[in-house]
Amino acid sequence: MTQWFETALTGKQFLLAMSETFTMVSIALVIGSLLGILLGIVLIVTRPEGIWPNKGIYRIVNPIINTLRSLPFIILLVAMIPLTRFLVGTSIGTTAAIVPLVIYIAPYTARLVENSLLSVHSGIIEAADSMGATNWQIIWHFILPEAKSSLILSLTAASITLVGATAMAGAVGGGGIGDLALNYGYQRFDNVAMAITVVTLIIIVQGMQFIGDYLAKKARFH
């Protein structure tokens, strides 16, 4: 066994870091995806050529999404410290990191969802409208099912982006694999620890991409 795993404490810290990473990614992905899908739908239906045009809502939501997306996560992470401390009582740790992760991934997901929904052929929407479907029925029964495969790939991309963001969260005490790489791999010059964290992140990302591609393929042919 390598020196990195000689003590029980270090081994436990690796497992704890894995647990923290999965906790941050899963919770932030669920909340951020729900917000992102909702915002994406709002963008697609309220745009000037949408099925429910509303210039007021579109001109508010669109710039907000653009503004949040323009901020690098490490800057957003620091800027969100007062809000994070207000919401969860602390700005350090896994729970605190989830707040900026949600704010970061929601607008990113919204854009991905918007692009997915825009790929739906206008003929499908026109056919639904000619059959007397309401706007809600068009969204729920026609647009979303037609874009299901693309939406799965979009959420896959969002989840992979979140993994990278959790690694950066380690720089400010967010925990997870990134924190382990910084404290052991970088600050203690432990090349073995750094290599293990890098390989672990690669395996996680590759696994997510494989699952996402598989589910998207299944959705495409069903």
C-alpha positions, -999 to +999 in steps of 0.1 A: +000+000+000+012+035-006+023+058+022-009+079+016-030+050+030-008+040+058-029+057+085-065+051+092-071+088+095-061+095+059-081+067+045-112+079+064-106+114+051-106+101+015-139+084+021-153+115+039-142+136+009-159+113-015-191+115+006-189+153+007-185+155-030-214+133-038-235+152-012-227+186-028-232+174-063-265+155-057-282+182-036-271+211-058-280+192-090-315+184-078-323+219-066-303+236-094-319+214-121-354+222-109-347+259-109-328+256-142-356+237-160-382+262-147-361+291-159-354+274-192-391+269-198-398+305-189-372+317-214-385+295-242-422+304-238-419+341-230-394+350-258-409+372-286-415+342-308-426+318-280-460+303-274-466+327-245-447+360-254-441+383-225-414+410-230-415+420-194-407+386-179-382+378-206-363+410-202-360+404-165-351+367-165-327+367-195-303+394-181-302+378-146-292+345-161-266+362-183-252+380-153-249+350-131-234+329-159-207+355-165-193+351-130-165+325-125-175+301-097-146+310-075-157+347-075-194+337-070-183+315-041-167+344-023-193+370-032-220+347-019-204+343+016-228+368+033-259+352+018-245+317+026-238+326+062-273+341+065-290+310+051-271+282+067-253+300+096-217+294+083-197+300+051-174+270+056-181+233+050-202+211+027-236+225+036-224+261+030-209+252-004-243+239-016-257+275-016-233+290-042-233+257-061-271+260-066-268+297-077-240+287-101-256+257-117-292+270-120-286+296-147-261+273-165-288+246-166-314+271-177-293+279-208-288+243-216-325+236-212-334+266-233-311+252-261-327+218-258-362+231-260-353+253-290-343+222-309-379+210-309-393+213-344-418+242-347-441+218-367-447+198-335-458+229-316-480+240-345-496+206-347-503+206-310-518+241-313-540+230-342-554+202-321-565+227-295-539+220-268-534+247-242-500+263-236-495+241-206-504+210-225-480+220-253-452+224-228-459+193-208-471+168-235-452+179-266-421+201-260-407+184-229-411+148-242-398+157-276-367+172-260-362+145-234-330+130-249-314+165-253-325+174-217-308+143-203-275+153-220-280+188-207-284+176-171-254+154-176-233+184-187-246+203-156-236+174-133-201+172-147-198+210-143-209+207-107-181+181-100-156+207-112-172+234-091-171+213-060-133+208-065-129+246-065-151+248-034-123+231-016-102+262-019-124+280+006-130+250+029-160+236+011-148+200+017-148+172-008-122+159-032-110+194-041-103+201-004-084+169-001-063+176-032-055+211-019-046+202+016-028+169+010-017+170-027-007+206-029+001+220+005+019+188+017+035+181-017+020+146-017+021+136-054+004+103-046-026+120-030-029+144-059-028+116-084-055+097-065-078+127-064-073+134-101-080+098-111-110+098-088-124+129-104-118+115-139-136+082-130-166+101-116-169+123-147-165+094-171-191+075-152-216+104-153-210+109-190-215+072-197-248+070-177-260+102-194-252+090-229-269+057-222-301+073-208-302+098-237-299+070-262-327+051-246-349+081-245-342+088-282-355+055-293-385+053-270 
